[in-house]
Amino acid sequence: MALLTVMFDTVGARDRGGPFVPKDASRNAWETLTRERTDPKTMERRVSVAHYLNRSEARLGISSNGEILSVESSLPKLVHGNNLQTVCDPTPALERLQEFVADHVEGPIAKIGEMPFARIDYCHNFQVGDLLPDFVRTLSQVVFLKHQATIDGYDGVEWWGKNGRRVRVYDKYHETLEKDRRRVPEARGVLRF
């Protein structure tokens, strides 16, 4: 029996070591949101400014008036342009992500690999061909973890456990069509776990 190679997919991390600001050269691509609120303890008006950059390489956020930097990226998409190819050693991808962040953010950016991670997705692609609907139908009958749902959007099944853990099995081609609005022939018949 062959061992499965688990690959890294999406990672998300936060750095609270600001101040962070968008770099001037990339500022026009950032979306800026301003929110006013009243502090319930002091009854003072407070203004909160947040900046968001959503690119295919990564999603960046600067919030709490520049004090928090959020970084989220699909490592295979960052390295290969799609997330069908594997990334088993995250080091080169995290280095590329570090360069991306440094190109778009000014401030004391910590090493991405040393930031507290809020999200790490591991996955495996199974090439099952035309049997994909049968796999999804059979897996939708499996009772696993605390909650279960059928994912209509991506033809799959999802289970939720404690502490935010989630397991998903779905049609990768359908997800690529829905999310990226692209037809990726290599994704046909791929069951993503």
Salt bridges, closest charged atoms under 4 A:
ASP9 OD2 - ARG192 NH1 3.47
ASP24 OD1 - ARG27 NH2 2.88
GLU36 OE1 - ARG45 NH2 3.16
ASP39 OD2 - ARG46 NE 3.34
GLU44 OE1 - ARG46 NH2 3.85
GLU57 OE2 - ARG55 NH2 3.61
GLU72 OE2 - ARG59 NH2 2.75
GLU72 OE2 - ARG119 NH1 3.38
ASP121 OD2 - ARG119 NH2 2.70
ASP134 OD1 - ARG137 NH2 2.43
ASP155 OD2 - HIS174 ND1 2.51
GLU158 OE2 - ARG166 NH1 3.47
GLU158 OE2 - ARG168 NE 3.20
GLU175 OE1 - LYS172 NZ 2.45
GLU175 OE2 - LYS179 NZ 3.64
GLU178 OE2 - HIS174 NE2 3.42
ASP180 OD2 - LYS77 NZ 3.38
